[in-house]
């Protein structure tokens, strides 16, 4: 599977998760693996969704994809050992890559309304979850873009569109991820997402 096809498969799976579509999640997980995405990568795409749609939908997504993941050996035998210091270090490094020169402003802004959330963003979000090795930062961002499109989180979508390019993606990849969400988001939402990210109308 070439990179654009792999990214589109991850985006479609992520969109189905965000839309709470169990049948879609199972189908997209199976289609992704059949097309060449590793079962481990599918597992990671589902796992990271808890940061953006919460534990309930992520649990439902794992239930929907369980048979596919078990069949292909995608579920790890044990969780990653806790390492808060390592998670904080790698989380800060990844967040700096994603936000570039805006990193300090982002953290300061977050601290103004919630110092706890600002710390968790680095430790829990970028460190413990988004810097895991089974998916690269570009593919993770692709999944995030699809989720943010379905959930209409425009402020975060704009930030992550820029972040996708900052970690090595392209504007065309951003467009592809947004458009991959169309079956779950609908035409109007995709059009608004493309407008929000400066990519015109779809």
Secondary structure, DSSP 8 states (H G I E B T S, - for coil): --HHHHHHHHHHHHHHHHTT-HHHHHHHHHHHHHTT--HHHHHHHHHHTHHHHHHHHHHHHHHHHHHHHHHHT-S-SS-----HHHHHHHHHHHHHHHHGGGHHHHHHHHHHH-HHHHHHIIIIIIIIITT-TTS-HHHHHHHHHHHHHHTT-HHHHHHHHHHHHHTT--HHHHHHHHHHTHHHH-HHHHHHHHHHTTS---
